[in-house]
Amino acid sequence: MESKLRCTWCEKDDLYRKYHDQEWGVPVYDDATIFEFLILETFQAGLSWHTILKKRENFRVAFDNFDYIKIAQYQEDKIQELLLDAGIIRNKLKVYSAVTNAQNFIKIQEEFGSFSTYIWAFTDGKPIDNKPQTLKEVTATTSLSDAISKDLKKRGFKFVGSTVVYAHMQATGMVNDHVEDCWTRKQ
């Protein structure tokens, strides 16, 4: 097996390594994937990302393949079904927020043409490369994640504090926080 130097946070198991190698920090511009990460990050609030990754496929099934148009139309019966689904995080406030966030996601699409256009405007459409030398230099929030969080909350989004927003920015490649000796930097 090929040995690669990676950001040490992902060395827990193959699931984490695969996510790190193939997704984390890779710029995402399509609304469907941006929404998937938004849902997953909001459910992650207060939990580990590893927990969410292990349940990702269950979330995919439970939330209609992260189809924000369908999720925006969920009624109480579907919400109650989700709250009984042991394969996902059964937090009542987070489940309700998924519906609210899907509705607001669509409103932003209507206003800006796409959610991608809206969210990437905060970085002028380009990833921010922080070039951290070590994981200690990687922060949980920034002034930019504070600003995005504030704007999303103003637009009615839930569970989008600055830490969640920054994690979303990392997941969707709006920021690159791979450490200097990580093999992905050579790609």
C-alpha positions as CSV (number, residue, x, y, z in Angstrom):
1,M,0.0,0.0,0.0
2,E,1.3,3.4,-1.0
3,S,2.2,5.6,2.0
4,K,1.2,9.2,1.7
5,L,1.8,12.1,4.1
6,R,-1.6,13.5,5.0
7,C,-3.1,16.0,7.4
8,T,-3.0,14.0,10.6
9,W,-6.7,14.5,11.5
10,C,-7.7,12.0,8.8
11,E,-5.6,9.1,9.9
12,K,-8.3,7.5,12.0
13,D,-9.4,5.0,9.3
14,D,-9.9,4.5,5.6
15,L,-13.2,6.3,5.5
16,Y,-11.6,9.5,6.8
17,R,-8.5,9.1,4.6
18,K,-10.7,8.7,1.5
19,Y,-12.8,11.8,2.4
20,H,-9.6,13.8,3.0
21,D,-7.9,12.6,-0.2
22,Q,-10.9,13.0,-2.6
23,E,-13.2,15.6,-1.2
24,W,-11.9,17.9,1.6
25,G,-10.7,21.1,0.3
26,V,-11.6,20.4,-3.3
27,P,-13.6,23.4,-4.8
28,V,-17.3,22.6,-5.3
29,Y,-19.4,24.8,-7.5
30,D,-22.5,22.8,-8.1
31,D,-25.5,23.5,-5.9
32,A,-26.5,19.9,-5.2
33,T,-23.1,19.1,-3.6
34,I,-22.9,22.4,-1.8
35,F,-26.4,21.6,-0.3
36,E,-25.3,18.1,0.7
37,F,-22.4,19.4,2.6
38,L,-24.6,22.1,4.2
39,I,-27.0,19.5,5.5
40,L,-24.2,17.3,6.8
41,E,-22.3,20.1,8.4
42,T,-25.5,21.4,10.2
43,F,-26.1,17.9,11.6
44,Q,-22.4,17.7,12.6
45,A,-22.8,20.7,15.0
46,G,-21.7,19.4,18.4
47,L,-20.6,16.1,17.0
48,S,-17.5,14.7,15.2
49,W,-17.3,14.8,11.5
50,H,-16.3,11.1,11.6
51,T,-19.7,10.3,13.1
52,I,-21.4,12.1,10.2
53,L,-19.3,10.5,7.5
54,K,-20.2,7.0,8.9
55,K,-23.8,7.9,8.6
56,R,-23.5,9.8,5.3
57,E,-25.2,7.1,3.2
58,N,-28.0,6.8,5.7
59,F,-28.5,10.5,5.4
60,R,-28.5,10.2,1.6
61,V,-31.3,7.7,1.7
62,A,-33.3,9.4,4.5
63,F,-33.1,12.8,2.8
64,D,-34.0,11.8,-0.7
65,N,-30.4,12.0,-2.0
66,F,-30.1,15.5,-0.6
67,D,-32.6,16.8,-3.1
68,Y,-33.3,20.3,-1.6
69,I,-36.5,20.7,-3.7
70,K,-38.0,17.6,-2.1
71,I,-36.6,18.5,1.3
72,A,-38.1,22.0,1.2
73,Q,-41.5,20.3,0.8
74,Y,-41.3,17.9,3.7
75,Q,-44.4,17.7,5.8
76,E,-44.8,16.7,9.4
77,D,-45.3,13.0,8.5
78,K,-41.9,12.9,6.8
79,I,-40.2,14.8,9.6
80,Q,-41.6,12.3,12.1
81,E,-40.3,9.4,10.0
82,L,-36.8,11.1,10.0
83,L,-37.0,11.4,13.8
84,L,-37.5,7.6,14.0
85,D,-34.6,6.8,11.7
86,A,-31.7,5.4,13.8
87,G,-29.4,5.7,10.8
88,I,-29.2,9.5,11.0
89,I,-28.8,12.0,13.8
90,R,-32.3,12.2,15.3
91,N,-32.1,15.7,16.6
92,K,-35.5,17.4,16.3
93,L,-34.2,20.9,15.8
94,K,-31.7,19.8,13.2
95,V,-34.3,17.8,11.2
96,Y,-36.6,20.8,11.2
97,S,-33.7,23.1,10.2
98,A,-33.0,20.9,7.2
99,V,-36.4,21.7,5.8
100,T,-36.1,25.4,6.7
101,N,-32.6,25.5,5.2
102,A,-33.7,23.8,2.0
103,Q,-36.5,26.4,1.6
104,N,-34.0,29.3,2.2
105,F,-31.4,27.6,-0.2
106,I,-34.0,27.8,-2.9
107,K,-34.8,31.5,-2.1
108,I,-31.1,32.3,-2.5
109,Q,-31.0,30.4,-5.8
110,E,-33.9,32.6,-7.0
111,E,-32.2,35.8,-5.9
112,F,-28.6,35.0,-7.2
113,G,-29.2,32.4,-10.0
114,S,-27.6,29.7,-7.9
115,F,-26.5,29.2,-4.3
116,S,-23.0,28.7,-5.7
117,T,-22.9,32.2,-7.1
118,Y,-24.1,33.5,-3.7
119,I,-21.6,31.6,-1.5
120,W,-18.6,31.9,-3.7
121,A,-19.0,35.6,-4.0
122,F,-17.7,35.8,-0.5
123,T,-14.3,34.7,-1.8
124,D,-14.5,36.3,-5.2
125,G,-15.1,32.9,-6.7
126,K,-11.7,31.6,-5.8
127,P,-10.5,29.3,-3.0
128,I,-8.5,30.9,-0.1
129,D,-5.3,29.0,0.5
130,N,-4.3,29.4,4.1
131,K,-1.1,27.3,3.6
132,P,-0.9,26.2,7.2
133,Q,2.4,24.6,8.3
134,T,0.7,22.5,11.0
135,L,-2.8,21.7,12.2
136,K,-2.3,24.1,15.1
137,E,-2.5,26.9,12.5
138,V,-5.9,25.8,11.3
139,T,-8.6,27.8,13.0
140,A,-12.2,26.9,13.6
141,T,-13.6,30.2,12.5
142,T,-12.5,33.3,10.7
143,S,-13.9,36.8,10.2
144,L,-15.1,35.6,6.8
145,S,-17.0,32.6,8.3
146,D,-18.4,35.0,10.9
147,A,-19.7,37.2,8.0
148,I,-21.2,34.3,6.0
149,S,-22.8,32.9,9.2
150,K,-24.4,36.3,10.0
151,D,-25.7,36.6,6.4
152,L,-27.1,33.1,6.3
153,K,-28.8,33.6,9.7
154,K,-30.3,36.9,8.5
155,R,-31.7,34.9,5.6
156,G,-33.4,32.4,8.0
157,F,-30.9,29.6,8.0
158,K,-30.5,27.5,11.2
159,F,-27.5,25.7,12.7
160,V,-25.1,27.9,10.6
161,G,-22.8,29.3,13.3
162,S,-19.4,30.4,12.3
163,T,-17.8,27.1,13.1
164,V,-20.3,25.2,11.0
165,V,-19.8,27.7,8.2
166,Y,-16.0,27.4,8.3
167,A,-16.2,23.6,8.3
168,H,-18.5,23.9,5.2
169,M,-16.0,26.2,3.6
170,Q,-13.2,23.7,4.2
171,A,-15.4,20.8,2.9
172,T,-16.3,22.6,-0.3
173,G,-12.9,24.0,-1.0
174,M,-13.7,27.6,-0.4
175,V,-10.6,27.4,1.8
176,N,-7.7,25.1,1.6
177,D,-6.4,24.1,5.0
178,H,-4.3,21.1,4.0
179,V,-1.0,21.4,5.9
180,E,2.2,22.1,4.0
181,D,3.5,18.5,3.8
182,C,0.2,16.9,2.9
183,W,0.4,15.0,-0.4
184,T,-2.7,16.8,-1.8
185,R,-0.6,20.1,-2.1
186,K,1.4,18.5,-4.8
187,Q,-1.7,17.8,-6.9
